[in-house]
Amino acid sequence: MTQPAPDQIAPVSRRAVAYLIDALIAGGLAIVLGGGLLVAVSLAGSVEAGLGVLLIGGPVVSLVLLGWFFVYTVMQAGAGSIGMRAQSLKLASAADGSPLGFGRTLLRNVIFGLAASVVVGYFTPLFDGSGRFQGWHDKVAGSLMLDARVPAPVG
């Protein structure tokens, strides 16, 4: 494969919409599970029973959300997350445009989470002087977000 052409780079606006779609899915899952847990605690009848529900339910909710993170990473490494597919985006290696693979996609998502925890991480693609709109997470993983509507260069 050849290096992606500049016109293949996905615009930041579509990347942001894709991220919002995926974040709404994860947030909705957390709200439903967390809300269900709170309802279960309130219906437990006593403080001791409520604590028991929290001690069991809390880790279960955390495991389900961790499972979503794993599924999200697998989707990104393959055909793309739900938001990426809705916006016709594709995650690829910056070096040659090939699929990124699970390991590098996982690294990218972990770095994104760490960078986003200091808020500025969300905006790092806007400050990439190369015109490739790579955030810190993309630079560490050697990835690019490509416009799937633009064909790859032949050669």
Stockholm file with secondary structure:
# STOCKHOLM 1.0

chainA/1-155         MTQPAPDQIAPVSRRAVAYLIDALIAGGLAIVLGGGLLVAVSLAGSVEAGLGVLLIGGPVVSLVLLGWFFVYTVMQAGAGSIGMRAQSLKLASAADGSPLGFGRTLLRNVIFGLAASVVVGYFTPLFDGSGRFQGWHDKVAGSLMLDARVPAPVG
#=GR chainA/1-155 SS CCCCCGGGBCCHHHHHHHHHHHHHHHHHHHHHHHHHHHHHHHHSCSHHHHHHHHHHHHHHHHHHHHHHHHHHHHHHHTTCCHHHHHTTEEEEETTTSCBCCHHHHHHHHHHHHHHHTTSGGGGGGGGCTTSSCCCHHHHHHTEEEEETTSCCCCC
#=GC SS_cons         CCCCCGGGBCCHHHHHHHHHHHHHHHHHHHHHHHHHHHHHHHHSCSHHHHHHHHHHHHHHHHHHHHHHHHHHHHHHHTTCCHHHHHTTEEEEETTTSCBCCHHHHHHHHHHHHHHHTTSGGGGGGGGCTTSSCCCHHHHHHTEEEEETTSCCCCC
//
